[in-house]
Amino acid sequence: MQSAHSFQVQNHLPVPVDIYYKDASNGTKLISPIQPGALYSVPLYAVYESTGQFMFRPMKDG
């Protein structure tokens, strides 16, 4: 069975990373955190957002 996702991100950093996208109203929306070494399938609604912008930020401790 195929997944409903078409875009994957892998975290190669030694710390967890938050994945964000920018929506049409220029708001920044959190998609998901991703753990070190993990692979995450980005939802299609974020992939096909009109802005086409993704941002990644190392998660803060505590």
Stockholm file with secondary structure:
# STOCKHOLM 1.0

chainA/1-62         MQSAHSFQVQNHLPVPVDIYYKDASNGTKLISPIQPGALYSVPLYAVYESTGQFMFRPMKDG
#=GR chainA/1-62 SS CCCSEEEEEECCSSSCEEEEEECTTSCEEEEEEECTTCEEEEEHHHHTCTTCCEEEEECCCC
#=GC SS_cons        CCCSEEEEEECCSSSCEEEEEECTTSCEEEEEEECTTCEEEEEHHHHTCTTCCEEEEECCCC
//
